[in-house]
Amino acid sequence: MTVSAFLAPRMWIRGRRVRTVAVALTAASLAAAAGPAAADGGADPAGTKPTVVVVHGAFADASGWNGVVERLQRDGYKVMAPANPLRGLAGDSAYIAGVLKSIRGPIVLAGHSYGGAVISNAAAGNPQVKSLVFVSALMPDKGERLSDLSARFAGSELNAALKPVPFPEADGKEGVDLYIQPDRFHDVFAADVPSGTTAVMAATQRPINGAAFMETAAAAAWKTIPSWALVATRDKAIAPDLERFEAKRAKSHTVEVDSSHVAMMSHPDVVADLIRQAAGDRTPAKSLMAPTGTSAVVLACIGGFTGVTVLTGAGLVAAARRRRVTKGGPDAAL
């Protein structure tokens, strides 16, 4: 048997080993790149993420939460945005409490504006609600009337901007719905939202029964459930000083944002991150990037490039060794 015949099988085996290692490295690189993206984009496989329920306030509907909902869904959260009836604090709270009872597992409950009063009543006695988030909201104490709470601090321009519209109640009595005058809607309610958007919001606003502000809160869930609060420093619907007072009274984890009343629309990233904190997620905000975002693509490319480089190197080494085997040189086995 010639030297070349003896060394060639060893050369083939070693070359095959090099290529096997290269393939393994390539697969590992691609798996590392794809792994985080898959984890970020889907629901938590262990089912540990709570369901987030967001409740709108007066003069609005659930669509005001759209930007926040999109971000939370990209981060793997289940989100519900039920319609708040806006017919009265007791009835609205009972309705939302019914929605909460239909949900399995832990809940993070967020409310905006009048929705804050609703969630504080609705969450009372429900052990599934693990945390509350108040976004430029009313946070009444038990037995506190909303109209009295709203009047405690100066700074709101809402009352002067309201338009009362009578309507017949089912029992024949006359009720009064409250709207924001369309020409005041932008400045009072959503000054940092484009005027074209607020024009549509004003035209489609949902009124609140004025009697709701004369009701007293039956419960104050923020006394027993951990809470987070956002103070909108340019709020003209609810006085920022009232929001600060409420948050301090509730011992809420508080952030202040240079925002109008609708922070969930003008600052959805901040609001989404506050909800994530309330959910116990301490990971730096990553919901701004979709599951198939740039980071995953870049990592995949790097992994692929690494694998190709290793394979190319392996091929060159094998070719060099074959030439040496053919010549039968003394160092052909190296």
Number of C-alpha atoms within 10 A of each C-alpha: 5 7 14 18 12 12 16 18 11 12 19 14 11 15 18 15 13 19 19 14 16 21 16 13 19 23 15 15 21 21 14 15 21 19 12 13 20 13 14 18 19 14 17 14 9 6 9 12 21 25 22 25 24 26 25 28 25 21 20 22 21 15 15 21 22 14 17 22 23 16 21 21 17 19 25 20 23 16 18 17 18 17 17 25 20 25 16 19 27 16 16 22 25 17 17 22 19 12 14 22 13 8 13 10 15 18 24 23 28 28 25 28 24 28 28 27 27 35 33 29 27 28 27 19 13 14 11 17 24 20 25 28 31 34 28 34 31 26 33 27 23 15 12 17 17 21 15 13 17 19 13 12 15 13 16 18 17 17 10 11 18 16 14 16 13 12 13 10 10 8 6 8 8 10 16 17 19 21 21 24 17 17 12 17 24 22 19 22 24 25 20 19 18 11 14 9 11 21 15 11 21 20 12 12 18 20 22 23 23 20 15 20 17 15 16 20 21 19 21 23 26 26 16 12 19 17 23 22 31 27 29 25 20 20 27 21 24 29 26 25 18 23 28 21 16 21 25 13 13 22 15 21 16 17 16 15 16 14 23 28 29 24 28 23 20 20 18 20 19 18 26 23 21 22 26 23 18 24 23 13 13 10 9 9 16 13 20 14 17 17 21 13 12 12 16 21 14 12 18 19 15 16 22 19 15 17 22 16 14 18 20 14 15 20 16 11 13 19 13 11 21 19 12 18 21 13 11 16 12 10 9 19 18 7
